[in-house]
Protein backbone atom coordinates (compact mmCIF):
# COMPACT_ATOMS: atom_id res chain seq x y z
CA UNK A 1 0.00 0.00 0.00
CA UNK A 2 1.38 3.41 -0.92
CA UNK A 3 1.60 5.88 1.95
CA UNK A 4 -0.10 9.20 1.26
CA UNK A 5 2.48 11.66 2.53
CA UNK A 6 1.14 14.48 4.70
CA UNK A 7 3.92 16.95 3.86
CA UNK A 8 6.82 16.22 1.49
CA UNK A 9 8.81 13.33 0.09
CA UNK A 10 12.50 12.58 0.03
CA UNK A 11 14.81 13.23 2.97
CA UNK A 12 12.37 15.79 4.35
CA UNK A 13 9.33 13.51 4.40
CA UNK A 14 7.28 14.17 7.47
CA UNK A 15 4.03 15.33 8.95
CA UNK A 16 2.83 18.76 9.96
CA UNK A 17 0.71 18.70 13.12
CA UNK A 18 -1.44 21.43 14.60
CA UNK A 19 -1.77 21.45 18.36
CA UNK A 20 -2.51 23.50 21.43
CA UNK A 21 0.00 24.26 24.19
CA UNK A 22 -1.39 22.40 27.21
CA UNK A 23 1.30 23.07 29.82
CA UNK A 24 4.63 24.79 30.39
CA UNK A 25 7.35 23.13 32.50
CA UNK A 26 9.47 26.08 33.58
CA UNK A 27 12.01 23.90 35.41
CA UNK A 28 12.97 22.01 32.23
CA UNK A 29 12.06 24.73 29.68
CA UNK A 30 9.54 22.51 27.92
CA UNK A 31 6.00 22.97 26.63
CA UNK A 32 3.48 20.16 26.22
CA UNK A 33 1.53 20.37 22.98
CA UNK A 34 -1.65 18.34 22.62
CA UNK A 35 -2.92 17.22 19.21
CA UNK A 36 -5.62 14.87 17.93
CA UNK A 37 -3.96 11.60 18.91
CA UNK A 38 -1.62 12.49 21.75
CA UNK A 39 0.72 15.07 23.18
CA UNK A 40 4.39 15.92 22.72
CA UNK A 41 6.87 17.76 24.89
CA UNK A 42 8.70 20.43 22.92
CA UNK A 43 11.24 23.09 23.75
CA UNK A 44 9.60 26.12 25.25
CA UNK A 45 10.43 29.07 23.03
CA UNK A 46 8.19 31.53 24.81
CA UNK A 47 4.93 29.74 24.13
CA UNK A 48 1.76 30.37 26.12
CA UNK A 49 -0.76 27.85 27.42
CA UNK A 50 -3.68 27.78 24.98
CA UNK A 51 -1.56 28.95 22.04
CA UNK A 52 -2.04 27.13 18.72
CA UNK A 53 1.22 25.80 17.26
CA UNK A 54 2.34 23.71 14.32
CA UNK A 55 4.88 20.91 14.66
CA UNK A 56 6.84 19.41 11.79
CA UNK A 57 7.79 15.82 12.55
CA UNK A 58 10.33 14.36 10.12
CA UNK A 59 9.96 10.68 9.20
CA UNK A 60 13.70 10.07 9.57
CA UNK A 61 13.45 11.03 13.22
CA UNK A 62 10.60 8.69 14.17
CA UNK A 63 11.10 5.14 15.38
CA UNK A 64 8.62 2.41 16.21
CA UNK A 65 8.35 -0.20 18.95
CA UNK A 66 5.74 -2.84 19.64
CA UNK A 67 5.52 -1.93 23.33
CA UNK A 68 5.65 1.33 25.22
CA UNK A 69 9.27 2.14 25.97
CA UNK A 70 10.33 2.45 29.59
CA UNK A 71 13.60 3.42 31.26
CA UNK A 72 14.56 5.71 28.39
CA UNK A 73 15.50 9.34 28.02
CA UNK A 74 12.85 9.65 25.33
CA UNK A 75 10.10 11.89 26.66
CA UNK A 76 7.45 11.55 23.95
CA UNK A 77 5.55 8.34 23.38
CA UNK A 78 2.47 8.09 21.18
CA UNK A 79 0.39 4.95 20.62
CA UNK A 80 -0.42 4.33 16.98
CA UNK A 81 -1.63 1.86 14.38
CA UNK A 82 0.47 0.97 11.35
CA UNK A 83 -1.64 2.32 8.50
CA UNK A 84 0.69 1.64 5.55
CA UNK A 85 4.13 0.18 4.81
CA UNK A 86 5.83 1.37 1.62
CA UNK A 87 9.31 0.82 0.16
CA UNK A 88 11.36 4.02 0.29
CA UNK A 89 13.81 5.37 -2.32
CA UNK A 90 16.65 3.16 -1.05
CA UNK A 91 16.01 -0.61 -0.80
CA UNK A 92 17.20 -0.68 2.81
CA UNK A 93 14.47 1.74 3.91
CA UNK A 94 10.71 1.56 4.41
CA UNK A 95 8.26 4.39 4.98
CA UNK A 96 5.53 3.73 7.53
CA UNK A 97 2.33 5.72 7.82
CA UNK A 98 1.25 5.65 11.46
CA UNK A 99 -2.22 6.66 12.58
CA UNK A 100 -2.16 8.21 16.05
CA UNK A 101 -5.81 8.88 16.75
CA UNK A 102 -6.88 11.33 14.05
CA UNK A 103 -3.28 12.31 13.30
CA UNK A 104 -0.94 10.71 10.75
CA UNK A 105 2.81 10.49 11.35
CA UNK A 106 5.47 9.04 9.08
CA UNK A 107 8.44 6.92 10.12
CA UNK A 108 11.42 6.04 7.93
CA UNK A 109 12.86 2.77 9.25
CA UNK A 110 14.99 -0.03 7.89
CA UNK A 111 13.40 -2.89 5.98
CA UNK A 112 15.22 -5.21 8.39
CA UNK A 113 13.55 -3.46 11.34
CA UNK A 114 10.12 -3.91 9.74
CA UNK A 115 10.90 -7.60 9.20
CA UNK A 116 12.33 -8.20 12.68
CA UNK A 117 9.35 -6.53 14.38
CA UNK A 118 6.93 -8.36 12.08
CA UNK A 119 5.20 -5.07 11.31
CA UNK A 120 2.01 -5.34 9.31
CA UNK A 121 -0.79 -2.98 8.43
CA UNK A 122 -3.32 -2.73 11.24
CA UNK A 123 -0.83 -3.57 14.01
CA UNK A 124 -0.76 -1.50 17.18
CA UNK A 125 2.62 0.05 17.95
CA UNK A 126 4.29 3.03 19.61
CA UNK A 127 5.88 5.91 17.74
CA UNK A 128 8.92 7.63 19.24
CA UNK A 129 11.03 10.56 18.31
CA UNK A 130 14.16 12.06 19.68
CA UNK A 131 15.75 14.99 17.96
CA UNK A 132 14.67 18.47 18.70
CA UNK A 133 17.04 21.20 17.78
CA UNK A 134 14.94 22.89 15.14
CA UNK A 135 14.10 26.55 15.21
CA UNK A 136 10.88 27.90 16.65
CA UNK A 137 9.50 31.13 15.30
CA UNK A 138 6.88 33.01 17.16
CA UNK A 139 5.83 36.60 16.54
CA UNK A 140 8.80 37.15 14.25
CA UNK A 141 11.42 36.09 16.81
CA UNK A 142 13.37 32.87 16.41
CA UNK A 143 14.24 30.83 19.47
CA UNK A 144 16.13 27.56 19.63
CA UNK A 145 13.92 24.49 19.97
CA UNK A 146 15.42 22.05 22.53
CA UNK A 147 15.98 18.34 22.19
CA UNK A 148 12.81 17.60 24.11
CA UNK A 149 11.21 15.62 21.34
CA UNK A 150 13.30 12.60 22.01
CA UNK A 151 10.19 10.67 22.61
CA UNK A 152 7.83 12.01 20.07
CA UNK A 153 6.49 8.60 19.79
CA UNK A 154 6.95 5.97 22.34
CA UNK A 155 9.73 4.28 20.51
CA UNK A 156 13.32 3.61 21.37
CA UNK A 157 16.39 5.27 20.06
CA UNK A 158 14.91 7.32 17.27
CA UNK A 159 14.47 11.01 17.25
CA UNK A 160 11.71 13.20 16.01
CA UNK A 161 12.75 16.56 14.78
CA UNK A 162 10.09 19.10 15.33
CA UNK A 163 10.71 22.27 13.49
CA UNK A 164 8.49 25.14 14.40
CA UNK A 165 7.23 27.51 11.83
CA UNK A 166 5.40 30.63 12.84
CA UNK A 167 2.49 31.90 10.84
CA UNK A 168 0.19 34.64 11.96
CA UNK A 169 -2.01 34.15 13.77
CA UNK A 170 -0.80 30.58 14.36
CA UNK A 171 2.60 30.15 15.97
CA UNK A 172 4.63 27.03 15.38
CA UNK A 173 7.10 25.06 17.42
CA UNK A 174 9.05 21.83 17.37
CA UNK A 175 8.81 18.84 19.74
CA UNK A 176 11.62 18.25 22.16
CA UNK A 177 13.57 15.18 23.23
C-alpha positions in Angstrom: 0.0 0.0 0.0 1.4 3.4 -0.9 1.6 5.9 2.0 -0.1 9.2 1.3 2.5 11.7 2.5 1.1 14.5 4.7 3.9 17.0 3.9 6.8 16.2 1.5 8.8 13.3 0.1 12.5 12.6 0.0 14.8 13.2 3.0 12.4 15.8 4.4 9.3 13.5 4.4 7.3 14.2 7.5 4.0 15.3 9.0 2.8 18.8 10.0 0.7 18.7 13.1 -1.4 21.4 14.6 -1.8 21.5 18.4 -2.5 23.5 21.4 0.0 24.3 24.2 -1.4 22.4 27.2 1.3 23.1 29.8 4.6 24.8 30.4 7.4 23.1 32.5 9.5 26.1 33.6 12.0 23.9 35.4 13.0 22.0 32.2 12.1 24.7 29.7 9.5 22.5 27.9 6.0 23.0 26.6 3.5 20.2 26.2 1.5 20.4 23.0 -1.7 18.3 22.6 -2.9 17.2 19.2 -5.6 14.9 17.9 -4.0 11.6 18.9 -1.6 12.5 21.7 0.7 15.1 23.2 4.4 15.9 22.7 6.9 17.8 24.9 8.7 20.4 22.9 11.2 23.1 23.7 9.6 26.1 25.2 10.4 29.1 23.0 8.2 31.5 24.8 4.9 29.7 24.1 1.8 30.4 26.1 -0.8 27.8 27.4 -3.7 27.8 25.0 -1.6 28.9 22.0 -2.0 27.1 18.7 1.2 25.8 17.3 2.3 23.7 14.3 4.9 20.9 14.7 6.8 19.4 11.8 7.8 15.8 12.5 10.3 14.4 10.1 10.0 10.7 9.2 13.7 10.1 9.6 13.4 11.0 13.2 10.6 8.7 14.2 11.1 5.1 15.4 8.6 2.4 16.2 8.3 -0.2 19.0 5.7 -2.8 19.6 5.5 -1.9 23.3 5.6 1.3 25.2 9.3 2.1 26.0 10.3 2.4 29.6 13.6 3.4 31.3 14.6 5.7 28.4 15.5 9.3 28.0 12.9 9.7 25.3 10.1 11.9 26.7 7.5 11.6 24.0 5.5 8.3 23.4 2.5 8.1 21.2 0.4 5.0 20.6 -0.4 4.3 17.0 -1.6 1.9 14.4 0.5 1.0 11.3 -1.6 2.3 8.5 0.7 1.6 5.6 4.1 0.2 4.8 5.8 1.4 1.6 9.3 0.8 0.2 11.4 4.0 0.3 13.8 5.4 -2.3 16.7 3.2 -1.1 16.0 -0.6 -0.8 17.2 -0.7 2.8 14.5 1.7 3.9 10.7 1.6 4.4 8.3 4.4 5.0 5.5 3.7 7.5 2.3 5.7 7.8 1.2 5.6 11.5 -2.2 6.7 12.6 -2.2 8.2 16.0 -5.8 8.9 16.8 -6.9 11.3 14.0 -3.3 12.3 13.3 -0.9 10.7 10.7 2.8 10.5 11.4 5.5 9.0 9.1 8.4 6.9 10.1 11.4 6.0 7.9 12.9 2.8 9.2 15.0 0.0 7.9 13.4 -2.9 6.0 15.2 -5.2 8.4 13.5 -3.5 11.3 10.1 -3.9 9.7 10.9 -7.6 9.2 12.3 -8.2 12.7 9.3 -6.5 14.4 6.9 -8.4 12.1 5.2 -5.1 11.3 2.0 -5.3 9.3 -0.8 -3.0 8.4 -3.3 -2.7 11.2 -0.8 -3.6 14.0 -0.8 -1.5 17.2 2.6 0.0 17.9 4.3 3.0 19.6 5.9 5.9 17.7 8.9 7.6 19.2 11.0 10.6 18.3 14.2 12.1 19.7 15.7 15.0 18.0 14.7 18.5 18.7 17.0 21.2 17.8 14.9 22.9 15.1 14.1 26.5 15.2 10.9 27.9 16.7 9.5 31.1 15.3 6.9 33.0 17.2 5.8 36.6 16.5 8.8 37.2 14.2 11.4 36.1 16.8 13.4 32.9 16.4 14.2 30.8 19.5 16.1 27.6 19.6 13.9 24.5 20.0 15.4 22.0 22.5 16.0 18.3 22.2 12.8 17.6 24.1 11.2 15.6 21.3 13.3 12.6 22.0 10.2 10.7 22.6 7.8 12.0 20.1 6.5 8.6 19.8 6.9 6.0 22.3 9.7 4.3 20.5 13.3 3.6 21.4 16.4 5.3 20.1 14.9 7.3 17.3 14.5 11.0 17.2 11.7 13.2 16.0 12.7 16.6 14.8 10.1 19.1 15.3 10.7 22.3 13.5 8.5 25.1 14.4 7.2 27.5 11.8 5.4 30.6 12.8 2.5 31.9 10.8 0.2 34.6 12.0 -2.0 34.1 13.8 -0.8 30.6 14.4 2.6 30.2 16.0 4.6 27.0 15.4 7.1 25.1 17.4 9.1 21.8 17.4 8.8 18.8 19.7 11.6 18.2 22.2 13.6 15.2 23.2 
